[in-house]
């Protein structure tokens, strides 16, 4: 059975595809050094068109309207520019209702495509452009420490890591919010207060890495201008020991927070990356693994949610659970040496 894989690695080679959902313009070149907030590619996803009735606007017959046109198809115009006219003693004209580009004109009509900011794909990590994918994006390569989480608010940022967390089950409170956090990436525990997020936004900070968060804060977290990555889940959960030890020892180092949304089909997850130059060959992490005894695993559902252990055995036959569902059962030894049995579907492999 294939296992969901979460990467928590002190040193690894990372390759990330940054692709537009539609064809667009690639703005970088192969071999270029790139920062997390650099734009890889851009495209106009949802163009908005305005159909203008030239004849009606000028008050002239449809067959006469085209001779009053001042702009042609393909022209770029600004809001308020004269598109046709003047006509008559009162110098009647048709002006552009918005900035954009004229797509079609003629037969008494004009089609204007409104100018809108393009949709942009950011690099999301510092590194080198390994490959270009014409019209769609690129592959970015980097080396460093990698910690993946379970939820992100979609933003990207980077800065110096400031460690607030002192133990895995710490709680972020208002009395910890101080002005010296301005411009930094904050590592802390559980967040359950709206005012905490609002105060961090007012500073502002460059990113927030949490062990867990109250699910009621999701709408507010999505509105924040800085990236937020939740490492272990929702509810009051301690940070898992692997992520806690790796991140806490990286205090005052530059860290990238890529809070992209999780995609179960591509194994894309929100993640934090600490870049570092290395001379030795570093292997890339695997995204596809089969469950097998001896693996380090994390439990994803209550009552042992976010706990880490070692997979001891997998039963070959299906067992009937108390709720009547048949499932494949795994035996896991937790970090405190306690052994438990639970559905194999409640586990993900840590690599």
TILO-406403 format. One record per residue (C-alpha): residue number from 1; x, y, z; chain; residue in three letters. Coordinates in steps of 0.001 Angstrom, whole numbers, plus 524288, in hexadecimal, padded with zeros to 5 digits. Example, Ala and Ser with C-alpha at 12.3 -4.5 7.8 and 13.67 -1.06 7.14 Angstrom:
<sites>
n | u | v | w | chain | res
1 | 8300C | 7EE6C | 81E78 | A | ALA
2 | 83566 | 7FBDC | 81BE4 | A | SER
</sites>
This chain:
<sites>
n | u | v | w | chain | res
1 | 80000 | 80000 | 80000 | A | UNK
2 | 80565 | 80D48 | 7FC15 | A | UNK
3 | 8079F | 8166C | 80778 | A | UNK
4 | 805B8 | 82529 | 8086E | A | UNK
5 | 81359 | 82AE2 | 80A4C | A | UNK
6 | 816EC | 836AE | 812A1 | A | UNK
7 | 824CD | 83BD3 | 811BF | A | UNK
8 | 82BC0 | 84068 | 81E0F | A | UNK
9 | 839FE | 83FF5 | 81A18 | A | UNK
10 | 84630 | 846B5 | 81F65 | A | UNK
11 | 84CA8 | 846E9 | 811FD | A | UNK
12 | 84723 | 84354 | 804B2 | A | UNK
13 | 8466E | 8477C | 7F681 | A | UNK
14 | 83971 | 84DC1 | 7F331 | A | UNK
15 | 83364 | 84F3D | 7E5BE | A | UNK
16 | 826A2 | 85661 | 7E403 | A | UNK
17 | 81E8D | 8584F | 7D7AB | A | UNK
18 | 818DC | 8660C | 7D6D5 | A | UNK
19 | 80EA4 | 865A4 | 7CC0E | A | UNK
20 | 803AC | 86E52 | 7C72D | A | UNK
21 | 7F647 | 867E8 | 7C5F2 | A | UNK
22 | 7F564 | 86D5F | 7B806 | A | UNK
23 | 7FF2A | 871B0 | 7ADC4 | A | UNK
24 | 805ED | 87E72 | 7B0E5 | A | UNK
25 | 81325 | 8854F | 7B163 | A | UNK
26 | 81F48 | 87FBF | 7B806 | A | UNK
27 | 82737 | 88AE0 | 7BDE0 | A | UNK
28 | 833C1 | 88412 | 7C23C | A | UNK
29 | 83EF3 | 87CF9 | 7BB8B | A | UNK
30 | 8459F | 86FE2 | 7BD86 | A | UNK
31 | 850E2 | 87058 | 7C743 | A | UNK
32 | 84BFF | 87CD7 | 7CDB1 | A | UNK
33 | 84D42 | 87E47 | 7DC73 | A | UNK
34 | 83FD5 | 88114 | 7E1BD | A | UNK
35 | 83964 | 885A9 | 7EE63 | A | UNK
36 | 82C82 | 880B2 | 7F425 | A | UNK
37 | 824BB | 88CDD | 7F041 | A | UNK
38 | 829F3 | 88D91 | 7E24B | A | UNK
39 | 81F77 | 88C09 | 7D7D2 | A | UNK
40 | 821A6 | 87FCE | 7CFA8 | A | UNK
41 | 8168E | 881A3 | 7C5ED | A | UNK
42 | 809F3 | 8891F | 7C40F | A | UNK
43 | 7FD55 | 8880C | 7BC58 | A | UNK
44 | 7F00B | 88E68 | 7BB1B | A | UNK
45 | 7E6FE | 883FA | 7C071 | A | UNK
46 | 7D9BE | 88A96 | 7BFA9 | A | UNK
47 | 7D95A | 89572 | 7B585 | A | UNK
48 | 7CD88 | 89E77 | 7B65A | A | UNK
49 | 7C7F3 | 8A428 | 7A9D1 | A | UNK
50 | 7BF55 | 8B01B | 7A7D5 | A | UNK
51 | 7B6FE | 8B145 | 79B86 | A | UNK
52 | 7B510 | 8BF70 | 79781 | A | UNK
53 | 7AA24 | 8C3DC | 78E5A | A | UNK
54 | 7B0FB | 8CE84 | 786A5 | A | UNK
55 | 7A527 | 8D244 | 77E73 | A | UNK
56 | 79C27 | 8D3C7 | 78A26 | A | UNK
57 | 7A647 | 8DB53 | 7920D | A | UNK
58 | 7A8A0 | 8E514 | 78714 | A | UNK
59 | 79A6B | 8E5BF | 782F1 | A | UNK
60 | 79D45 | 8E23F | 774C0 | A | UNK
61 | 79847 | 8D77B | 76BBD | A | UNK
62 | 79F32 | 8CA79 | 76CF8 | A | UNK
63 | 7A476 | 8CB58 | 75F1B | A | UNK
64 | 7AADD | 8D8A7 | 761C4 | A | UNK
65 | 7B10B | 8D57E | 76EF1 | A | UNK
66 | 7BDBC | 8CF6C | 76A14 | A | UNK
67 | 7C272 | 8DBED | 7637E | A | UNK
68 | 7C2DA | 8E2A6 | 770C6 | A | UNK
69 | 7CBD6 | 8D876 | 77708 | A | UNK
70 | 7D86E | 8DDFF | 77C9D | A | UNK
71 | 7DE73 | 8D116 | 780EA | A | UNK
72 | 7E06F | 8C40F | 77A22 | A | UNK
73 | 7E0BE | 8B5DF | 77E81 | A | UNK
74 | 7ED4F | 8B2F6 | 785D1 | A | UNK
75 | 7EEC2 | 8C0B3 | 78B68 | A | UNK
76 | 7F12B | 8C259 | 799FD | A | UNK
77 | 7E8F3 | 8CCDC | 7A076 | A | UNK
78 | 7E7DD | 8D348 | 7ADC4 | A | UNK
79 | 7DB65 | 8D65A | 7B50C | A | UNK
80 | 7D55A | 8E2BE | 7AF76 | A | UNK
81 | 7DC3A | 8E21B | 7A23C | A | UNK
82 | 7D3CF | 8E5F0 | 79687 | A | UNK
83 | 7D035 | 8D9DE | 78EB6 | A | UNK
84 | 7C710 | 8E02C | 784C3 | A | UNK
85 | 7C204 | 8EDAD | 7811A | A | UNK
86 | 7C010 | 8F8FE | 7823C | A | UNK
87 | 7B2B8 | 8F9C8 | 77BCB | A | UNK
88 | 7A946 | 90541 | 77A3C | A | UNK
89 | 7A8D6 | 91307 | 77F73 | A | UNK
90 | 7AAD5 | 90E49 | 78D8E | A | UNK
91 | 7B702 | 90647 | 789D6 | A | UNK
92 | 7B183 | 8F979 | 78EF4 | A | UNK
93 | 7BC1A | 8EF14 | 79161 | A | UNK
94 | 7BD77 | 8E11D | 79671 | A | UNK
95 | 7C7BA | 8DF98 | 7A10C | A | UNK
96 | 7CE13 | 8D33C | 7A651 | A | UNK
97 | 7C720 | 8CEFC | 7B2EB | A | UNK
98 | 7D398 | 8C841 | 7B797 | A | UNK
99 | 7E1AC | 8C5E7 | 7B3D1 | A | UNK
100 | 7E417 | 8BA76 | 7AADA | A | UNK
101 | 7E5DB | 8B5CE | 79CDD | A | UNK
102 | 7DC9A | 8B6A9 | 7915C | A | UNK
103 | 7DA24 | 8A8D1 | 78C9C | A | UNK
104 | 7D06F | 8AB80 | 7818B | A | UNK
105 | 7CA57 | 8B778 | 77B53 | A | UNK
106 | 7C0FC | 8B983 | 77007 | A | UNK
107 | 7B2C7 | 8B8A9 | 76BF9 | A | UNK
108 | 7AF3D | 8C2DD | 77621 | A | UNK
109 | 7B4F0 | 8BB0C | 78194 | A | UNK
110 | 7C1A6 | 8BA5F | 78936 | A | UNK
111 | 7C667 | 8AF82 | 79238 | A | UNK
112 | 7CF9E | 8B3E2 | 79D16 | A | UNK
113 | 7D772 | 8AA6C | 7A58E | A | UNK
114 | 7D907 | 8B05B | 7B30C | A | UNK
115 | 7E6C4 | 8B193 | 7B85D | A | UNK
116 | 7E87C | 8A9AD | 7C4DE | A | UNK
117 | 7F460 | 8A5E3 | 7CCFB | A | UNK
118 | 7F921 | 898A6 | 7C800 | A | UNK
119 | 7F8D9 | 88C58 | 7D031 | A | UNK
120 | 806CB | 8899E | 7D48F | A | UNK
121 | 80E0A | 87D75 | 7D8F6 | A | UNK
122 | 818AE | 88021 | 7E30C | A | UNK
123 | 824F1 | 877EE | 7E4A2 | A | UNK
124 | 82159 | 87461 | 7F2A9 | A | UNK
125 | 82F49 | 870CB | 7F642 | A | UNK
126 | 83D12 | 875FB | 7F425 | A | UNK
127 | 84533 | 86E62 | 7EA77 | A | UNK
128 | 8490F | 86CD6 | 7DC49 | A | UNK
129 | 8405E | 86B64 | 7D055 | A | UNK
130 | 84334 | 85D5F | 7CC26 | A | UNK
131 | 839D5 | 85C94 | 7C097 | A | UNK
132 | 8307E | 8654F | 7B92F | A | UNK
133 | 8232E | 8607E | 7B4C7 | A | UNK
134 | 81FB4 | 8697F | 7A956 | A | UNK
135 | 8132D | 87119 | 7AB45 | A | UNK
136 | 8106F | 86AD8 | 7B884 | A | UNK
137 | 81B71 | 86CD6 | 7C25B | A | UNK
138 | 827DC | 8667A | 7C76B | A | UNK
139 | 82E20 | 85CA9 | 7D096 | A | UNK
140 | 83538 | 862E3 | 7DC26 | A | UNK
141 | 83FF1 | 85B6C | 7E32F | A | UNK
142 | 8454C | 85E0B | 7F0CF | A | UNK
143 | 84C8B | 85738 | 7FBDF | A | UNK
144 | 84980 | 8588E | 80A47 | A | UNK
145 | 8411C | 85452 | 815C1 | A | UNK
146 | 832ED | 8516E | 81299 | A | UNK
147 | 82703 | 850BB | 81B81 | A | UNK
148 | 81997 | 84E75 | 81592 | A | UNK
149 | 80CC2 | 851D5 | 81C20 | A | UNK
150 | 7FE4D | 84EC8 | 81AAD | A | UNK
151 | 7F85F | 85C25 | 81799 | A | UNK
152 | 7FC8B | 86924 | 811C2 | A | UNK
153 | 7F5B8 | 875F5 | 80EC3 | A | UNK
154 | 7FB49 | 87712 | 800F5 | A | UNK
155 | 80566 | 881D8 | 80334 | A | UNK
156 | 8143B | 88174 | 8019F | A | UNK
157 | 81E9A | 88873 | 809A3 | A | UNK
158 | 82C36 | 8876F | 80F40 | A | UNK
159 | 83428 | 88D75 | 81A0E | A | UNK
160 | 83C0A | 88AB4 | 82650 | A | UNK
161 | 8361A | 88040 | 82F1F | A | UNK
162 | 832A6 | 884AA | 83CE2 | A | UNK
163 | 82F92 | 87959 | 8460F | A | UNK
164 | 824CD | 87C00 | 84FF0 | A | UNK
165 | 821A5 | 86DCE | 852B8 | A | UNK
166 | 82866 | 86832 | 85ECF | A | UNK
167 | 8216A | 85B14 | 85F72 | A | UNK
168 | 81937 | 85398 | 8556A | A | UNK
169 | 80C2E | 856CC | 85BEE | A | UNK
170 | 80E52 | 86589 | 85D76 | A | UNK
171 | 802F8 | 86EE4 | 85AD5 | A | UNK
172 | 804B6 | 87BFF | 853EB | A | UNK
173 | 7FEB0 | 886FD | 85BFC | A | UNK
174 | 7FD8D | 895C4 | 85AD4 | A | UNK
175 | 807F0 | 89868 | 8651B | A | UNK
176 | 81211 | 8924F | 85C01 | A | UNK
177 | 80F6B | 89C11 | 85106 | A | UNK
178 | 81A38 | 8A643 | 8519A | A | UNK
179 | 81F56 | 8B04C | 84805 | A | UNK
180 | 82C55 | 8A91C | 84654 | A | UNK
181 | 824DE | 89E84 | 83EC9 | A | UNK
182 | 822F9 | 8A80A | 83391 | A | UNK
183 | 82823 | 8A2CD | 826A2 | A | UNK
184 | 82B2B | 89522 | 82BC4 | A | UNK
185 | 825E1 | 88769 | 829BD | A | UNK
186 | 82002 | 8828F | 8368A | A | UNK
187 | 820A7 | 8746C | 83B2D | A | UNK
188 | 816DA | 87182 | 845DE | A | UNK
189 | 80CC5 | 867C4 | 84AD1 | A | UNK
190 | 7FDEC | 8680F | 84AF3 | A | UNK
191 | 7F676 | 87442 | 846D5 | A | UNK
192 | 7E857 | 875CF | 84B0B | A | UNK
193 | 7E601 | 88488 | 84BC2 | A | UNK
194 | 7E199 | 88D7E | 840C0 | A | UNK
195 | 7E83A | 8993C | 8470B | A | UNK
196 | 7F56F | 89272 | 8465D | A | UNK
197 | 7F4AC | 89158 | 83782 | A | UNK
198 | 7EFDF | 89F55 | 83622 | A | UNK
199 | 7FAF1 | 8A472 | 83EA6 | A | UNK
200 | 80539 | 89CFC | 836DB | A | UNK
201 | 7FF8F | 8A2C8 | 82A5B | A | UNK
202 | 800D8 | 8B084 | 82FDD | A | UNK
203 | 80F50 | 8AEDB | 83321 | A | UNK
204 | 810C1 | 8A8EB | 82888 | A | UNK
205 | 81835 | 89BF6 | 8286F | A | UNK
206 | 81D8E | 89423 | 81CE4 | A | UNK
207 | 81797 | 88708 | 82062 | A | UNK
208 | 8119C | 87E8F | 82B02 | A | UNK
209 | 8146D | 87019 | 82D5A | A | UNK
210 | 80AEE | 869C5 | 836FF | A | UNK
211 | 80A21 | 85C50 | 83CF9 | A | UNK
212 | 7FB36 | 85D2D | 83C64 | A | UNK
213 | 7F007 | 866CF | 83B5F | A | UNK
214 | 7E1BE | 86847 | 83ED3 | A | UNK
215 | 7DA17 | 864D2 | 83292 | A | UNK
216 | 7D131 | 87094 | 834F8 | A | UNK
217 | 7DCC4 | 8794A | 8314F | A | UNK
218 | 7DDE6 | 873EA | 82366 | A | UNK
219 | 7D613 | 87F01 | 81CC6 | A | UNK
220 | 7DE13 | 8896E | 823DB | A | UNK
221 | 7EAE1 | 88251 | 82138 | A | UNK
222 | 7E7EF | 88223 | 8129E | A | UNK
223 | 7E6AB | 890FF | 812CF | A | UNK
224 | 7F400 | 89375 | 818E4 | A | UNK
225 | 7FE9C | 89961 | 81024 | A | UNK
226 | 80926 | 8908F | 815EB | A | UNK
227 | 80A38 | 881BE | 813DD | A | UNK
228 | 80505 | 878B4 | 81E71 | A | UNK
229 | 808C2 | 86A4E | 81EE4 | A | UNK
230 | 8027F | 860D5 | 8287A | A | UNK
231 | 80B99 | 8554D | 82ACF | A | UNK
232 | 8031F | 84B43 | 831D8 | A | UNK
233 | 7F4AA | 84E98 | 830AF | A | UNK
234 | 7E8EE | 85568 | 836C2 | A | UNK
235 | 7E58A | 8555F | 8450B | A | UNK
236 | 7EEFF | 85616 | 85068 | A | UNK
237 | 7F9F6 | 84D43 | 84B67 | A | UNK
238 | 80857 | 84D69 | 84F44 | A | UNK
239 | 8128F | 84E84 | 84496 | A | UNK
240 | 817F6 | 8414C | 840AE | A | UNK
241 | 8259D | 83EB8 | 845F6 | A | UNK
242 | 82C73 | 83DFF | 838BC | A | UNK
243 | 8279A | 84B4B | 83410 | A | UNK
244 | 8295C | 85151 | 84192 | A | UNK
245 | 83796 | 84D43 | 842DE | A | UNK
246 | 83B2B | 850F0 | 834F4 | A | UNK
247 | 834B5 | 85E57 | 834C7 | A | UNK
248 | 83819 | 8626A | 8429E | A | UNK
249 | 8469E | 86061 | 84007 | A | UNK
250 | 845BB | 86931 | 83405 | A | UNK
251 | 84373 | 875B3 | 83BBA | A | UNK
252 | 8484E | 88247 | 8353B | A | UNK
253 | 84A5E | 87B91 | 82820 | A | UNK
254 | 843AB | 87FF2 | 81B94 | A | UNK
255 | 8379A | 877C1 | 81910 | A | UNK
256 | 82DDE | 8770D | 80DE5 | A | UNK
257 | 81F6F | 874E6 | 810E0 | A | UNK
258 | 817BE | 86FE6 | 80534 | A | UNK
259 | 809C9 | 86E8F | 80A1A | A | UNK
260 | 80465 | 868D3 | 7FD7C | A | UNK
261 | 7F7D4 | 8611B | 7FE68 | A | UNK
262 | 7F8AD | 85275 | 7FFF9 | A | UNK
263 | 7F624 | 84A42 | 7F3D4 | A | UNK
264 | 7F425 | 83BDF | 7F6D3 | A | UNK
265 | 7F5BD | 8381E | 7E87D | A | UNK
266 | 80351 | 83E0A | 7E6BB | A | UNK
267 | 80784 | 83CC5 | 7F515 | A | UNK
268 | 80962 | 84B7F | 7F539 | A | UNK
269 | 80982 | 85061 | 80337 | A | UNK
270 | 80BFD | 85D1B | 80A58 | A | UNK
271 | 81A21 | 85D0D | 80EAE | A | UNK
272 | 8256F | 8645E | 814AA | A | UNK
273 | 83325 | 863DF | 80F29 | A | UNK
274 | 84031 | 867C2 | 814F9 | A | UNK
275 | 849EB | 868F6 | 809CF | A | UNK
276 | 85800 | 8653D | 80BD2 | A | UNK
277 | 863B0 | 8637A | 802AF | A | UNK
278 | 86910 | 85596 | 8027B | A | UNK
279 | 873F9 | 84F2B | 7FACB | A | UNK
280 | 86FEF | 840F4 | 7FBF7 | A | UNK
281 | 865DA | 83A67 | 7F34D | A | UNK
282 | 8586B | 83B0C | 7F9B5 | A | UNK
283 | 84D6D | 831CA | 7F615 | A | UNK
284 | 83FF0 | 836A5 | 7F2AC | A | UNK
285 | 834CE | 832A8 | 7FBD0 | A | UNK
286 | 82B65 | 82854 | 7F6FA | A | UNK
287 | 81D47 | 82C05 | 7F4DA | A | UNK
288 | 8186B | 81E06 | 7F359 | A | UNK
289 | 81ADF | 8138A | 7FDA0 | A | UNK
290 | 81471 | 80691 | 80115 | A | UNK
291 | 81114 | 80446 | 80F5A | A | UNK
292 | 81AC2 | 7FAE8 | 815A8 | A | UNK
293 | 81F2E | 7F781 | 82386 | A | UNK
294 | 829FF | 80004 | 82911 | A | UNK
295 | 82518 | 80CBD | 82336 | A | UNK
296 | 82399 | 8192B | 82B41 | A | UNK
297 | 81532 | 81CDD | 82AC4 | A | UNK
298 | 80C24 | 82784 | 82F9F | A | UNK
299 | 7FE0F | 8253D | 833CC | A | UNK
300 | 7F465 | 82E3F | 82CFC | A | UNK
301 | 7E7D9 | 82BBA | 834A7 | A | UNK
302 | 7E364 | 82BF6 | 842D3 | A | UNK
303 | 7E550 | 8271C | 84D34 | A | UNK
304 | 7F3ED | 826BB | 84A37 | A | UNK
305 | 7F427 | 8318C | 83FF4 | A | UNK
306 | 8019F | 8377E | 83CED | A | UNK
307 | 808F7 | 82D4E | 844E6 | A | UNK
308 | 814EE | 82704 | 83EC9 | A | UNK
309 | 818F8 | 818D3 | 83F84 | A | UNK
310 | 81EE1 | 80D42 | 8387E | A | UNK
311 | 816C8 | 80424 | 83017 | A | UNK
312 | 818D1 | 7F692 | 835D6 | A | UNK
313 | 80F9F | 7EDFA | 82E13 | A | UNK
314 | 80478 | 7EE15 | 82438 | A | UNK
315 | 7F9E1 | 7E3C1 | 824F7 | A | UNK
316 | 7F769 | 7DD40 | 817F9 | A | UNK
317 | 7E8D8 | 7DAD9 | 81A8A | A | UNK
318 | 7DE5E | 7E506 | 81C72 | A | UNK
319 | 7D94C | 7E729 | 82A44 | A | UNK
320 | 7CBEA | 7EC1B | 82E13 | A | UNK
321 | 7CCCB | 7F8E2 | 835A1 | A | UNK
322 | 7C349 | 7FC84 | 840A8 | A | UNK
323 | 7BBA2 | 804EE | 836F5 | A | UNK
324 | 7B98C | 7F926 | 82E33 | A | UNK
325 | 7C31C | 7FD4C | 8238D | A | UNK
326 | 7CCD6 | 7F358 | 81E71 | A | UNK
327 | 7DAC9 | 7F888 | 81D97 | A | UNK
328 | 7E8E5 | 7F441 | 81D0A | A | UNK
329 | 7EEF7 | 7F5AE | 82A8B | A | UNK
330 | 7FCA6 | 7FA3B | 82E00 | A | UNK
331 | 8042F | 7F8FB | 83AAB | A | UNK
332 | 80C1C | 804FF | 83E81 | A | UNK
333 | 815B7 | 8073E | 8498E | A | UNK
334 | 814CD | 81562 | 84E37 | A | UNK
335 | 8205E | 81D7D | 852CF | A | UNK
336 | 81CC7 | 81A69 | 860F8 | A | UNK
337 | 81E23 | 80BB3 | 85DAE | A | UNK
338 | 80F68 | 80990 | 85E7D | A | UNK
339 | 80A45 | 8006D | 853F5 | A | UNK
340 | 7FD1E | 802FA | 84D8C | A | UNK
341 | 7F4FB | 7FD55 | 8427A | A | UNK
342 | 7EDB9 | 805F8 | 838E5 | A | UNK
343 | 7E932 | 80652 | 82AA2 | A | UNK
344 | 7F460 | 80739 | 820F7 | A | UNK
345 | 7ECE6 | 81252 | 81A40 | A | UNK
346 | 7EF2D | 81AAC | 82673 | A | UNK
347 | 7FDDC | 81B1C | 8240A | A | UNK
348 | 8072A | 822C2 | 81B80 | A | UNK
349 | 81597 | 8200E | 819BD | A | UNK
350 | 81FB9 | 829DF | 81E59 | A | UNK
351 | 82BC5 | 82A8A | 815E0 | A | UNK
</sites>
